[in-house]
């Protein structure tokens, strides 16, 4: 299992259904990049300048909305994940 460090969060990105216009399938590189994901792991927290550690605002199991071009895509155990910093998370989806 992947264990993120610091203020990083590991997401399983929610893939949108294949997009099409009038029955024509849009190429994957022309589709909008998904911006929602499920949190599968969270880091230990952000360290402030004074050395104090602040816990992250998200938890495993949360569905979140993140910045469009945020994160680093990684492949682990045949699955695709996205690693983002907490500052790139916009909202928790209820």
MMTF fields as JSON, N, C-alpha, C and O atoms, coordinates in Angstrom:
{
  "mmtfVersion": "1.0.0",
  "mmtfProducer": "UNKNOWN",
  "numBonds": 375,
  "numAtoms": 376,
  "numGroups": 94,
  "numChains": 1,
  "numModels": 1,
  "chainsPerModel": [1],
  "groupsPerChain": [94],
  "chainIdList": ["A"],
  "bondAtomList": [4, 2, 8, 6, 12, 10, 16, 14, 20, 18, 24, 22, 28, 26, 32, 30, 36, 34, 40, 38, 44, 42, 48, 46, 52, 50, 56, 54, 60, 58, 64, 62, 68, 66, 72, 70, 76, 74, 80, 78, 84, 82, 88, 86, 92, 90, 96, 94, 100, 98, 104, 102, 108, 106, 112, 110, 116, 114, 120, 118, 124, 122, 128, 126, 132, 130, 136, 134, 140, 138, 144, 142, 148, 146, 152, 150, 156, 154, 160, 158, 164, 162, 168, 166, 172, 170, 176, 174, 180, 178, 184, 182, 188, 186, 192, 190, 196, 194, 200, 198, 204, 202, 208, 206, 212, 210, 216, 214, 220, 218, 224, 222, 228, 226, 232, 230, 236, 234, 240, 238, 244, 242, 248, 246, 252, 250, 256, 254, 260, 258, 264, 262, 268, 266, 272, 270, 276, 274, 280, 278, 284, 282, 288, 286, 292, 290, 296, 294, 300, 298, 304, 302, 308, 306, 312, 310, 316, 314, 320, 318, 324, 322, 328, 326, 332, 330, 336, 334, 340, 338, 344, 342, 348, 346, 352, 350, 356, 354, 360, 358, 364, 362, 368, 366, 372, 370],
  "bondOrderList": [1, 1, 1, 1, 1, 1, 1, 1, 1, 1, 1, 1, 1, 1, 1, 1, 1, 1, 1, 1, 1, 1, 1, 1, 1, 1, 1, 1, 1, 1, 1, 1, 1, 1, 1, 1, 1, 1, 1, 1, 1, 1, 1, 1, 1, 1, 1, 1, 1, 1, 1, 1, 1, 1, 1, 1, 1, 1, 1, 1, 1, 1, 1, 1, 1, 1, 1, 1, 1, 1, 1, 1, 1, 1, 1, 1, 1, 1, 1, 1, 1, 1, 1, 1, 1, 1, 1, 1, 1, 1, 1, 1, 1],
  "groupList": [{"groupName": "UNK", "atomNameList": ["N", "CA", "C", "O"], "elementList": ["N", "C", "C", "O"], "formalChargeList": [0, 0, 0, 0], "bondAtomList": [1, 0, 2, 1, 3, 2], "bondOrderList": [1, 1, 2], "singleLetterCode": "X", "chemCompType": "L-PEPTIDE LINKING"}],
  "groupTypeList": [0, 0, 0, 0, 0, 0, 0, 0, 0, 0, 0, 0, 0, 0, 0, 0, 0, 0, 0, 0, 0, 0, 0, 0, 0, 0, 0, 0, 0, 0, 0, 0, 0, 0, 0, 0, 0, 0, 0, 0, 0, 0, 0, 0, 0, 0, 0, 0, 0, 0, 0, 0, 0, 0, 0, 0, 0, 0, 0, 0, 0, 0, 0, 0, 0, 0, 0, 0, 0, 0, 0, 0, 0, 0, 0, 0, 0, 0, 0, 0, 0, 0, 0, 0, 0, 0, 0, 0, 0, 0, 0, 0, 0, 0],
  "groupIdList": [1, 2, 3, 4, 5, 6, 7, 8, 9, 10, 11, 12, 13, 14, 15, 16, 17, 18, 19, 20, 21, 22, 23, 24, 25, 26, 27, 28, 29, 30, 31, 32, 33, 34, 35, 36, 37, 38, 39, 40, 41, 42, 43, 44, 45, 46, 47, 48, 49, 50, 51, 52, 53, 54, 55, 56, 57, 58, 59, 60, 61, 62, 63, 64, 65, 66, 67, 68, 69, 70, 71, 72, 73, 74, 75, 76, 77, 78, 79, 80, 81, 82, 83, 84, 85, 86, 87, 88, 89, 90, 91, 92, 93, 94],
  "secStructList": [7, 7, 7, 7, 7, 6, 6, 3, 3, 3, 3, 3, 3, 7, 7, 7, 7, 7, 7, 3, 3, 6, 6, 3, 3, 7, 7, 4, 4, 4, 1, 7, 7, 7, 7, 3, 3, 3, 3, 3, 3, 3, 7, 1, 7, 3, 3, 7, 6, 6, 1, 7, 3, 3, 7, 7, 1, 7, 7, 6, 6, 7, 3, 3, 3, 3, 7, 6, 6, 7, 1, 3, 3, 3, 3, 3, 6, 6, 3, 3, 3, 3, 3, 3, 3, 4, 4, 4, 3, 3, 3, 3, 3, 7],
  "xCoordList": [0.84, 0.0, 0.881, 1.943, 0.448, 1.165, 0.852, -0.304, 1.883, 1.709, 2.278, 3.494, 1.411, 1.905, 2.634, 2.353, 3.564, 4.335, 3.803, 3.246, 3.978, 3.642, 2.203, 1.279, 2.017, 0.663, 0.119, -0.761, 0.634, 0.17, -1.022, -1.186, -1.848, -3.045, -3.042, -2.757, -3.356, -3.439, -4.907, -5.736, -5.205, -6.579, -6.732, -5.811, -7.91, -8.337, -9.266, -10.366, -8.827, -9.576, -10.835, -10.805, -11.954, -13.218, -13.224, -13.184, -13.273, -13.275, -14.693, -15.66, -14.795, -16.086, -16.382, -15.478, -17.659, -18.04, -17.446, -17.182, -17.242, -16.686, -17.586, -18.796, -16.992, -17.76, -17.95, -17.07, -19.14, -19.36, -20.286, -21.067, -20.18, -21.007, -21.72, -21.086, -23.03, -23.801, -23.381, -23.397, -23.005, -22.605, -21.141, -20.675, -20.403, -18.975, -18.187, -18.334, -17.359, -16.568, -15.421, -14.711, -15.25, -14.18, -12.908, -12.938, -11.797, -10.51, -10.182, -10.504, -9.541, -9.26, -8.399, -8.546, -7.498, -6.651, -7.396, -6.871, -8.607, -9.407, -10.465, -11.129, -10.628, -11.621, -11.089, -9.88, -12.016, -11.651, -11.044, -11.489, -10.041, -9.404, -10.342, -10.845, -10.591, -11.463, -10.891, -9.675, -11.78, -11.343, -11.898, -11.811, -12.466, -12.943, -12.251, -11.871, -12.097, -11.455, -11.81, -12.311, -11.541, -11.772, -10.438, -9.459, -10.405, -9.188, -8.96, -9.823, -7.787, -7.484, -6.375, -6.202, -5.614, -4.566, -4.208, -4.228, -3.88, -3.473, -2.138, -1.819, -1.368, -0.079, -0.247, -1.364, 0.879, 0.872, 0.529, 0.198, 0.6, 0.244, 1.318, 2.439, 0.947, 1.856, 2.626, 2.058, 3.921, 4.759, 4.911, 5.353, 4.536, 4.654, 6.101, 6.938, 6.392, 7.752, 8.267, 9.47, 7.345, 7.762, 7.902, 8.169, 7.72, 7.878, 6.593, 6.573, 5.526, 4.238, 3.635, 3.698, 3.048, 2.426, 0.916, 0.278, 0.351, -1.083, -1.685, -1.221, -2.718, -3.376, -4.084, -4.47, -4.249, -4.925, -6.434, -6.983, -7.092, -8.533, -9.373, -10.593, -8.741, -9.48, -9.146, -8.111, -10.054, -9.889, -10.051, -10.619, -9.548, -9.743, -11.247, -12.0, -11.668, -13.08, -13.784, -14.861, -13.189, -13.785, -13.73, -12.798, -14.746, -14.724, -14.403, -15.06, -13.387, -12.924, -12.886, -12.877, -12.865, -12.7, -11.322, -10.979, -10.524, -9.158, -8.904, -9.636, -7.846, -7.467, -7.239, -6.773, -7.571, -7.552, -6.207, -6.171, -5.112, -3.804, -2.954, -1.726, -3.592, -2.882, -2.381, -2.925, -1.341, -0.914, 0.032, 0.36, 0.451, 1.352, 0.671, 0.259, 0.553, -0.065, 0.944, 2.093, 0.505, 1.365, 0.586, -0.639, 1.325, 0.721, 1.343, 2.566, 0.495, 0.979, 0.056, -1.164, 0.611, -0.155, -1.251, -2.398, -0.869, -1.773, -2.952, -3.914, -2.895, -3.954, -3.352, -2.184, -4.159, -3.72, -4.185, -5.334, -3.274, -3.57, -3.068, -2.282, -3.538, -3.068, -2.626, -3.369, -1.414, -0.896, -0.946, -0.321, -1.701, -1.848, -1.448, -1.485, -1.066, -0.838, -2.183, -3.085, -2.32, -3.584, -3.997, -5.19, -3.044, -3.368, -4.056, -4.698, -3.932, -4.563, -5.99, -6.675, -6.44, -7.804, -8.709, -8.463, -9.766, -10.671, -11.82, -12.191, -12.39, -13.567, -13.754, -13.24, -14.507, -14.964, -16.398, -17.219, -16.707, -18.041, -18.884, -18.481, -20.054, -20.972, -21.849, -22.678],
  "yCoordList": [-1.189, 0.0, 1.247, 1.262, 2.264, 3.534, 4.333, 4.413, 4.928, 5.775, 7.152, 7.308, 8.154, 9.485, 10.145, 9.861, 11.023, 11.749, 13.17, 13.736, 13.74, 15.142, 15.483, 14.832, 16.53, 17.007, 16.427, 17.02, 15.283, 14.666, 13.745, 13.18, 13.613, 12.783, 11.922, 12.42, 10.638, 9.748, 9.557, 9.225, 9.778, 9.713, 8.631, 8.337, 8.053, 7.225, 8.141, 8.456, 8.564, 9.547, 8.91, 7.793, 9.645, 9.169, 9.452, 10.608, 8.409, 8.545, 8.857, 8.243, 9.821, 10.125, 9.067, 8.41, 8.914, 8.014, 8.544, 9.739, 7.66, 8.068, 9.138, 8.947, 10.25, 11.364, 11.191, 10.701, 11.613, 11.626, 12.777, 13.246, 13.213, 14.3, 13.782, 13.457, 13.706, 13.242, 11.868, 11.604, 10.988, 9.636, 9.494, 8.382, 10.607, 10.561, 10.551, 11.455, 9.541, 9.426, 10.432, 10.534, 11.177, 12.166, 11.464, 10.672, 11.745, 11.142, 11.454, 12.536, 10.51, 10.682, 11.904, 12.524, 12.269, 13.437, 14.752, 15.812, 14.708, 15.92, 16.086, 17.12, 15.08, 15.147, 15.956, 16.06, 16.528, 17.258, 16.296, 15.155, 16.751, 15.958, 15.914, 16.958, 14.721, 14.639, 15.455, 15.599, 15.991, 16.801, 16.303, 17.007, 15.106, 14.538, 13.206, 12.509, 12.87, 11.614, 11.166, 11.942, 9.902, 9.325, 9.224, 8.721, 9.704, 9.673, 8.241, 7.649, 7.689, 6.333, 6.306, 5.307, 7.409, 7.5, 8.963, 9.763, 9.307, 10.68, 10.653, 9.707, 11.715, 11.846, 12.186, 12.303, 12.341, 12.594, 14.029, 14.319, 14.929, 16.322, 17.287, 16.901, 18.553, 19.628, 20.113, 20.254, 20.372, 20.868, 22.382, 22.868, 23.117, 24.571, 24.988, 24.162, 26.262, 26.779, 26.571, 26.42, 26.562, 26.382, 24.901, 24.583, 23.996, 22.57, 21.854, 20.626, 22.597, 21.998, 21.306, 21.826, 20.12, 19.368, 19.594, 19.469, 19.928, 20.174, 19.033, 18.738, 18.393, 17.282, 17.781, 18.947, 16.893, 17.25, 17.348, 16.765, 18.097, 18.34, 17.241, 17.229, 16.32, 15.246, 13.915, 13.759, 12.956, 11.623, 10.575, 10.843, 9.385, 8.264, 8.052, 8.028, 7.9, 7.698, 8.95, 8.86, 10.13, 11.377, 11.418, 10.904, 12.039, 12.368, 13.845, 14.665, 14.187, 15.574, 16.118, 15.373, 17.447, 18.18, 18.818, 19.462, 18.649, 19.181, 20.048, 19.979, 20.873, 21.741, 20.92, 19.782, 21.505, 20.811, 20.175, 19.045, 20.881, 20.353, 19.948, 19.933, 19.625, 19.283, 17.843, 16.986, 17.612, 16.262, 15.594, 16.106, 14.417, 13.564, 12.224, 11.582, 11.799, 10.51, 9.402, 9.484, 8.36, 7.204, 5.921, 5.879, 4.88, 3.562, 2.639, 2.56, 1.937, 1.028, -0.181, -0.027, -1.359, -2.608, -2.603, -2.963, -2.184, -2.183, -1.208, -1.321, -0.256, 0.747, 2.133, 2.35, 3.075, 4.459, 5.292, 5.199, 6.108, 6.99, 8.394, 8.598, 9.356, 10.73, 11.158, 10.993, 11.711, 12.204, 13.729, 14.35, 14.331, 15.792, 16.323, 15.6, 17.593, 18.282, 18.79, 19.065, 18.915, 19.378, 20.736, 20.989, 21.607, 22.942, 22.885, 23.855, 21.758, 21.607, 21.073, 20.954, 20.752, 20.268, 21.469, 22.304, 21.547, 22.691, 22.483, 23.407, 21.263, 21.024, 19.533, 18.687, 19.242, 17.884, 17.81, 18.665, 16.787, 16.623, 15.793, 14.704, 16.314, 15.58, 14.64, 13.944],
  "zCoordList": [0.0, 0.0, 0.0, 0.622, -0.68, -0.714, 0.544, 0.96, 1.156, 2.338, 2.009, 1.905, 1.845, 1.494, 2.656, 3.821, 2.332, 3.338, 3.489, 2.549, 4.675, 4.921, 4.615, 5.102, 3.789, 3.488, 2.184, 1.56, 1.777, 0.536, 0.782, 1.863, -0.255, -0.214, -1.475, -2.564, -1.336, -2.494, -2.848, -2.001, -4.133, -4.629, -5.682, -6.445, -5.701, -6.813, -7.607, -7.155, -8.778, -9.562, -10.125, -10.642, -10.017, -10.568, -12.057, -12.479, -12.84, -14.299, -14.764, -14.315, -15.67, -16.278, -17.327, -17.844, -17.63, -18.707, -20.012, -20.141, -20.961, -22.253, -22.865, -22.989, -23.242, -23.783, -25.283, -25.99, -25.752, -27.194, -27.54, -26.713, -28.765, -29.265, -30.499, -31.503, -30.421, -31.572, -32.051, -33.253, -31.134, -31.491, -31.872, -32.119, -31.924, -32.245, -30.942, -30.121, -30.749, -29.528, -29.573, -30.573, -28.473, -28.377, -27.924, -26.982, -28.584, -28.224, -26.77, -26.281, -26.072, -24.643, -24.361, -23.307, -25.282, -25.038, -25.255, -24.916, -25.811, -26.015, -24.928, -24.867, -24.072, -23.008, -21.836, -21.631, -21.07, -19.858, -18.844, -18.721, -18.129, -17.082, -15.872, -15.456, -15.291, -14.11, -12.954, -12.828, -12.107, -10.975, -9.649, -8.643, -9.63, -8.375, -8.144, -9.084, -6.866, -6.531, -5.132, -4.318, -4.865, -3.546, -2.82, -3.371, -1.587, -0.779, -0.303, 0.346, -0.632, -0.171, 0.871, 1.57, 0.982, 2.01, 2.228, 1.292, 3.476, 3.808, 4.538, 5.259, 4.334, 5.0, 6.472, 6.975, 7.153, 8.597, 8.947, 10.096, 7.985, 8.235, 7.794, 7.461, 7.801, 7.386, 8.599, 9.682, 8.427, 9.517, 9.359, 8.318, 10.406, 10.404, 10.642, 11.006, 10.437, 10.627, 12.051, 12.262, 13.034, 14.425, 14.813, 15.971, 13.829, 14.086, 14.456, 14.538, 14.679, 15.04, 13.819, 12.705, 14.045, 12.956, 12.982, 14.027, 11.82, 11.686, 10.87, 9.768, 11.416, 10.724, 9.466, 9.382, 8.497, 7.255, 7.467, 8.402, 6.581, 6.685, 6.049, 6.208, 5.332, 4.67, 5.325, 5.973, 5.139, 5.716, 4.628, 3.569, 4.899, 3.984, 3.806, 4.779, 2.564, 2.256, 1.763, 1.173, 1.997, 1.509, -0.017, -0.634, -0.61, -2.032, -2.108, -1.467, -2.896, -2.92, -4.35, -5.33, -4.422, -5.671, -5.619, -4.627, -6.672, -6.656, -7.885, -8.873, -7.807, -8.919, -10.182, -10.122, -11.312, -12.6, -12.954, -13.441, -12.719, -13.12, -11.919, -12.004, -10.818, -9.585, -9.619, -10.315, -8.853, -8.549, -9.522, -10.593, -9.085, -9.851, -10.047, -9.081, -11.299, -11.584, -11.328, -11.762, -10.615, -10.35, -10.618, -10.503, -10.978, -11.173, -10.136, -10.021, -9.376, -8.34, -8.317, -8.255, -8.365, -8.334, -9.401, -9.137, -10.618, -11.771, -11.652, -12.411, -10.717, -10.57, -10.72, -10.397, -11.214, -11.376, -10.191, -9.759, -9.674, -8.545, -8.86, -9.785, -8.071, -8.17, -6.779, -5.811, -6.674, -5.399, -5.45, -6.31, -4.514, -4.479, -3.109, -2.113, -3.072, -1.807, -1.297, -2.089, 0.009, 0.586, 0.022, -0.147, -0.271, -0.788, -2.151, -2.553, -2.872, -4.182, -4.091, -5.107, -2.877, -2.675, -2.463, -1.592, -3.275, -3.256, -2.274, -1.551, -2.242, -1.403, -1.154, -1.884, -0.099, 0.175, -0.329, 0.004, -1.136, -1.707, -0.743, -0.336, -0.383, 0.515, -0.261, 0.324]
}
